[in-house]
Amino acid sequence: MVNMAVKIGSLTLQNPIMPGSGCCSDEIDRVYDVTQLGAFVPKSIEIVPREGNPVPRVAETPQGLLNSIGLPTYGLPYFLQHQLPVYLRFGIPIVVSVSAGTAEEFASICRQVSLPGVAGIEINISCPNKEEGGRAFAMGADSTLRVVKAIREATSKPIWAKLTPNTGDIAEVAVAAEAGGADALVVANTFLGMAIDTETFRPKLGNITGGLSGPAIKPIVVRMVYQCAQAVRIPIIASGGIMNAADVVEYMAAGASAAQVGTANFLDPAVMPKILSDLRKFCQDRGFGNVTELIGRTLRLEPATTLVA
Ligand SMILES: Cc1cc2nc3c(=O)[nH]c(=O)nc-3n(C[C@H](O)[C@H](O)[C@H](O)COP(=O)(O)O)c2cc1C
């Protein structure tokens, strides 16, 4: 028997597998028993309803998916009344993902979702903000520190800061999020990308640019998890191109304590239970009694200075 439990700050999850925000619907319990998952992260919500970006909102690329969904949301009151109760009935830790345009709005939405039953709050600081000319908060260490601090003052719930890979030095941003009071980091959101239809010369996305996810980004994000794991003491949750259990093992070896599965859910809605049972088998076959034995294995083998070839 392998003990699959992992600790993310003060939260103990029965296993490290959960969906990435925006990639798994509240109807997933019709496909499989969701109580198997370690946690559930719903789609990011904002205070005020918004429609999202013009269509087309997704475009396939080799080994990846470009999306420019644009965070459509029914808004906070609708979420609290109609959606949160559905998620809470799942009976596993629900980590509410929130997004906002200013630090003040972030603090406000976090305060309002700090309700009994909510296990934690994932702050999507990878989204454009109104205060810094449309840059994502997590593109810079200073703006990250400022927004995480404001949120920390607004809630005592665990805060998971979801970083953007679209920054020069993600380890520096990770340190700022930790200093601001984040309990864990999610590394990372999608990479800014673009695709053009060569028949029409038009961008394939209605919003022109979008976020790249899927297997194409995994080696870059493994590097980022590895770098962040050396820079901070708080746990890291990996997000980027996880398609199978081997990908989870790779991320945990790089220093992640848990893993979010995103794009893979669109290819196979039942992928997460499969990943979980294969991960358990991986540990069993190698005689690991605890899945946590995977965490940071490569960190312990390799000196920190071997980042660049
Ligand atoms: C269609 C789609 C919608 C997404 N919506 C959100 C969202 O609402 N909030 C968020 O923080 N991340 C969102 N993401 C990012 C994912 O949660 C995940 O971090 C990213 O896709 C990388 O993981 P993956 O390669 O496994 O998909 C979305 C990704 C996709 C593909």
PDBQT file of the ligand as one rigid body, heavy atoms in Angstrom, charges set to zero:
ROOT
HETATM    1  C1  LIG A 401      -9.168  26.126 -22.029  1.00  0.00    +0.000 C 
HETATM    2  C2  LIG A 401      -8.344  26.547 -20.855  1.00  0.00    +0.000 A 
HETATM    3  C3  LIG A 401      -8.899  27.367 -19.873  1.00  0.00    +0.000 A 
HETATM    4  C4  LIG A 401      -8.137  27.777 -18.779  1.00  0.00    +0.000 A 
HETATM    5  N1  LIG A 401      -8.695  28.573 -17.814  1.00  0.00    +0.000 NA
HETATM    6  C5  LIG A 401      -7.954  28.945 -16.748  1.00  0.00    +0.000 A 
HETATM    7  C6  LIG A 401      -8.534  29.740 -15.723  1.00  0.00    +0.000 A 
HETATM    8  O1  LIG A 401      -9.704  30.086 -15.734  1.00  0.00    +0.000 OA
HETATM    9  N2  LIG A 401      -7.721  30.110 -14.689  1.00  0.00    +0.000 N 
HETATM   10  C7  LIG A 401      -6.412  29.728 -14.582  1.00  0.00    +0.000 A 
HETATM   11  O2  LIG A 401      -5.744  30.084 -13.626  1.00  0.00    +0.000 OA
HETATM   12  N3  LIG A 401      -5.857  28.949 -15.545  1.00  0.00    +0.000 NA
HETATM   13  C8  LIG A 401      -6.590  28.559 -16.611  1.00  0.00    +0.000 A 
HETATM   14  N4  LIG A 401      -6.042  27.751 -17.561  1.00  0.00    +0.000 N 
HETATM   15  C9  LIG A 401      -4.637  27.291 -17.398  1.00  0.00    +0.000 C 
HETATM   16  C10 LIG A 401      -4.573  25.860 -16.851  1.00  0.00    +0.000 C 
HETATM   17  O3  LIG A 401      -5.185  25.742 -15.580  1.00  0.00    +0.000 OA
HETATM   18  C11 LIG A 401      -3.129  25.350 -16.770  1.00  0.00    +0.000 C 
HETATM   19  O4  LIG A 401      -2.426  26.128 -15.809  1.00  0.00    +0.000 OA
HETATM   20  C12 LIG A 401      -2.378  25.474 -18.102  1.00  0.00    +0.000 C 
HETATM   21  O5  LIG A 401      -3.230  25.091 -19.155  1.00  0.00    +0.000 OA
HETATM   22  C13 LIG A 401      -1.125  24.597 -18.149  1.00  0.00    +0.000 C 
HETATM   23  O6  LIG A 401      -1.433  23.244 -17.890  1.00  0.00    +0.000 OA
HETATM   24  P1  LIG A 401      -1.725  22.151 -19.049  1.00  0.00    +0.000 P 
HETATM   25  O7  LIG A 401      -0.587  22.226 -20.024  1.00  0.00    +0.000 OA
HETATM   26  O8  LIG A 401      -1.826  20.856 -18.313  1.00  0.00    +0.000 OA
HETATM   27  O9  LIG A 401      -3.011  22.540 -19.687  1.00  0.00    +0.000 OA
HETATM   28  C14 LIG A 401      -6.787  27.330 -18.673  1.00  0.00    +0.000 A 
HETATM   29  C15 LIG A 401      -6.244  26.514 -19.663  1.00  0.00    +0.000 A 
HETATM   30  C16 LIG A 401      -7.002  26.117 -20.729  1.00  0.00    +0.000 A 
HETATM   31  C17 LIG A 401      -6.363  25.214 -21.776  1.00  0.00    +0.000 C 
ENDROOT
TORSDOF 0
